[in-house]
Amino acid sequence: MTDRLTIDIYSDVVCPWCAIGYGQLTKALAQLEGEIEAEVRWRPFELNPDMPSEGEEQETHLQRKYGRSMEEGAAMRGRMKEIAAGAGVSLSYEGEGDAPPAMMWNTRDCHKLLGFALEQAGPQVQTRLKLALFKAHFNHRADLSDRDTLLDIAAGVGLHREAAKAALDDADLEARVIAEERQAWDLNITGVPAMIVGGKFLIPGAQAPETYVNALRRVAEKSRAAG
């Protein structure tokens, strides 16, 4: 008998650990094939909700926010890329020519599109959009505050461009995004990724596949015991 679980992932599209965490989760779910089936839903968490539309260079941002030197930042990125590679995730620029500066963006519109995708097309399409946004940010250094760019990405995963454009201007949708972000704070989620399994069990941070395997098995056992 296959256990079915929901996994709500609070995440931001400019967060490398969120991409890594999902890569590790994917490996865990592959190990659990036939044992546990999971429905993944992405929930909003803005790391920099006050970021201006023009964004900020990543190096400058990290120095300002965390007080890291350029040398510390380079060492951290090197370690992160190694971990990402083990998770099957590329964080390297894959475009043509020299890489443009890595940037941090205001991601409110990204989260509105992700909410729209879940409501209108379901969790599988939402995940395709999330992965496309990760790729656009990390591998192509795309401007995620540019609406035309976002609409191209949305159309690329099968969403109707005009409907997605309307979603970006939907005040009710934005209010739902903000409400979900407040819910994250109510759950004491202060960093991402954070996964809520079965609606109540929190797995914080990007974990190793084995950690996810063990956690999901425990949740499945508790769910069965509860009837």
C-alpha positions as CSV (number, residue, x, y, z in Angstrom):
1,M,0.0,0.0,0.0
2,T,1.3,3.4,-1.0
3,D,1.1,6.2,1.6
4,R,0.2,9.6,0.2
5,L,1.5,12.8,1.7
6,T,1.4,16.5,1.0
7,I,4.6,18.5,1.2
8,D,4.2,22.3,1.3
9,I,7.5,23.9,0.6
10,Y,8.0,27.5,1.8
11,S,10.7,28.9,-0.5
12,D,12.0,31.8,-2.5
13,V,13.1,31.5,-6.1
14,V,16.4,33.4,-5.5
15,C,17.4,31.0,-2.6
16,P,20.0,28.5,-3.7
17,W,19.4,26.3,-0.7
18,C,15.8,26.0,-1.8
19,A,16.9,24.6,-5.1
20,I,19.3,22.2,-3.4
21,G,16.7,21.1,-0.9
22,Y,14.3,20.2,-3.6
23,G,17.0,18.3,-5.4
24,Q,17.6,16.3,-2.3
25,L,13.9,15.8,-1.7
26,T,13.6,14.5,-5.3
27,K,16.3,11.9,-4.6
28,A,14.5,10.9,-1.4
29,L,11.2,10.4,-3.2
30,A,12.9,8.3,-5.8
31,Q,14.1,6.0,-3.0
32,L,10.6,5.9,-1.6
33,E,8.9,5.0,-5.0
34,G,6.1,2.6,-4.4
35,E,6.2,3.3,-0.7
36,I,5.3,7.0,-0.4
37,E,3.7,9.3,-3.0
38,A,4.0,13.0,-2.3
39,E,2.1,16.0,-3.7
40,V,4.4,19.0,-3.6
41,R,3.0,22.5,-3.3
42,W,5.1,25.6,-3.2
43,R,4.3,28.3,-0.7
44,P,5.6,31.9,-0.8
45,F,8.4,33.3,1.3
46,E,10.2,36.5,0.2
47,L,13.7,36.8,1.5
48,N,13.9,40.4,0.5
49,P,10.3,41.8,0.3
50,D,11.6,45.4,0.3
51,M,14.0,44.9,-2.6
52,P,13.6,47.6,-5.2
53,S,12.5,46.7,-8.7
54,E,16.0,47.3,-10.1
55,G,17.4,44.6,-7.8
56,E,20.8,44.6,-6.2
57,E,24.1,42.9,-7.1
58,Q,24.4,39.6,-5.1
59,E,27.9,40.3,-3.8
60,T,26.9,43.8,-2.5
61,H,23.7,42.4,-1.1
62,L,25.4,39.6,0.9
63,Q,28.1,42.0,2.2
64,R,25.4,44.5,3.3
65,K,23.0,41.9,4.8
66,Y,25.4,39.4,6.4
67,G,28.7,41.3,6.7
68,R,30.6,38.8,4.6
69,S,33.8,39.7,2.9
70,M,34.3,38.9,-0.8
71,E,36.6,36.0,0.2
72,E,34.1,34.6,2.6
73,G,31.4,34.9,0.0
74,A,33.5,33.1,-2.6
75,A,34.3,30.3,-0.2
76,M,30.6,29.9,0.7
77,R,29.6,29.8,-3.0
78,G,32.2,27.2,-3.8
79,R,31.0,24.9,-0.9
80,M,27.4,25.5,-2.0
81,K,28.1,24.5,-5.6
82,E,29.7,21.3,-4.4
83,I,26.6,20.4,-2.3
84,A,24.3,21.4,-5.2
85,A,26.2,19.2,-7.6
86,G,25.6,16.3,-5.3
87,A,21.9,17.1,-5.3
88,G,21.8,17.1,-9.1
89,V,21.4,20.9,-9.1
90,S,23.4,23.4,-11.2
91,L,23.9,26.9,-9.8
92,S,26.3,28.0,-12.6
93,Y,25.7,30.4,-15.4
94,E,24.9,28.5,-18.6
95,G,24.1,31.3,-21.0
96,E,26.2,32.6,-23.9
97,G,29.2,34.9,-23.4
98,D,30.5,36.2,-20.2
99,A,28.2,35.8,-17.2
100,P,26.4,39.0,-16.1
101,P,26.6,39.9,-12.4
102,A,24.5,37.7,-10.2
103,M,21.6,39.7,-8.9
104,M,19.0,39.6,-6.1
105,W,15.5,40.5,-7.2
106,N,12.1,41.5,-5.8
107,T,10.2,38.2,-6.1
108,R,6.6,39.2,-5.3
109,D,5.5,38.7,-8.9
110,C,7.2,35.3,-9.0
111,H,5.1,34.2,-6.0
112,K,1.9,35.6,-7.6
113,L,2.6,33.5,-10.7
114,L,3.3,30.4,-8.6
115,G,0.0,30.9,-6.7
116,F,-1.8,31.3,-10.0
117,A,-0.2,28.2,-11.4
118,L,-1.3,26.1,-8.4
119,E,-4.9,27.5,-8.4
120,Q,-5.4,27.2,-12.2
121,A,-3.2,24.3,-13.3
122,G,-2.4,22.2,-10.2
123,P,0.8,21.2,-8.3
124,Q,2.6,19.5,-11.1
125,V,2.5,22.6,-13.4
126,Q,3.4,24.8,-10.4
127,T,6.5,22.7,-9.8
128,R,7.4,23.0,-13.5
129,L,7.1,26.8,-13.1
130,K,9.2,26.8,-9.9
131,L,12.0,24.8,-11.5
132,A,11.9,27.1,-14.6
133,L,12.2,30.1,-12.3
134,F,15.2,28.5,-10.5
135,K,16.8,27.9,-13.9
136,A,16.1,31.4,-15.1
137,H,17.7,32.9,-12.0
138,F,20.7,30.7,-11.4
139,N,21.6,29.4,-14.9
140,H,20.5,32.4,-17.1
141,R,20.8,35.3,-14.7
142,A,17.3,36.5,-15.9
143,D,15.7,39.6,-14.5
144,L,12.9,38.1,-12.3
145,S,11.4,41.5,-11.7
146,D,10.7,42.0,-15.4
147,R,7.1,41.0,-16.2
148,D,7.7,40.1,-19.8
149,T,10.5,37.7,-18.7
150,L,8.1,36.1,-16.2
151,L,5.3,35.8,-18.7
152,D,7.7,34.1,-21.2
153,I,8.7,31.6,-18.4
154,A,5.0,31.0,-17.5
155,A,4.1,30.4,-21.1
156,G,7.0,28.0,-21.5
157,V,5.5,25.7,-18.9
158,G,2.1,25.8,-20.6
159,L,0.3,28.6,-18.7
160,H,-1.9,30.9,-20.8
161,R,0.1,34.1,-21.2
162,E,-2.8,36.5,-21.0
163,A,-4.3,34.8,-18.0
164,A,-0.9,34.9,-16.3
165,K,-0.6,38.6,-17.1
166,A,-4.0,39.2,-15.5
167,A,-2.8,37.3,-12.4
168,L,0.1,39.7,-12.0
169,D,-2.4,42.6,-11.6
170,D,-4.9,40.6,-9.4
171,A,-5.0,42.3,-6.0
172,D,-6.9,39.4,-4.5
173,L,-4.1,37.0,-5.5
174,E,-1.5,39.3,-4.1
175,A,-3.4,39.4,-0.8
176,R,-3.5,35.6,-0.7
177,V,0.3,35.5,-1.3
178,I,0.8,38.0,1.6
179,A,-1.5,35.9,3.8
180,E,0.4,32.8,3.2
181,E,3.7,34.5,4.0
182,R,2.2,35.7,7.3
183,Q,1.1,32.1,7.9
184,A,4.8,31.1,7.6
185,W,5.7,33.5,10.3
186,D,2.9,32.1,12.5
187,L,4.5,28.7,12.0
188,N,7.8,30.1,13.2
189,I,9.4,29.7,9.8
190,T,12.1,32.3,9.6
191,G,14.3,30.7,6.9
192,V,13.9,28.6,3.8
193,P,13.5,26.0,2.6
194,A,11.0,24.8,5.1
195,M,8.8,21.8,4.4
196,I,5.5,21.1,6.1
197,V,4.6,17.5,5.6
198,G,1.1,16.3,6.1
199,G,0.0,19.7,7.1
200,K,1.8,19.7,10.5
201,F,5.3,18.2,10.5
202,L,8.1,20.7,9.9
203,I,11.4,19.8,8.2
204,P,13.6,22.9,8.2
205,G,16.5,23.6,5.8
206,A,18.0,21.7,3.0
207,Q,18.6,18.2,4.3
208,A,20.4,15.1,3.0
209,P,18.2,12.6,1.0
210,E,18.4,10.1,3.9
211,T,17.1,12.7,6.3
212,Y,14.1,13.3,4.1
213,V,13.5,9.5,3.7
214,N,13.5,8.9,7.4
215,A,11.3,11.9,8.1
216,L,8.7,11.0,5.5
217,R,8.6,7.5,6.7
218,R,7.9,8.7,10.3
219,V,5.2,11.0,9.1
220,A,3.6,8.2,7.1
221,E,3.6,5.9,10.1
222,K,2.1,8.6,12.3
223,S,-0.6,9.3,9.7
224,R,-1.5,5.6,9.5
225,A,-1.6,5.3,13.3
226,A,-3.9,8.3,13.5
227,G,-6.3,6.6,11.0
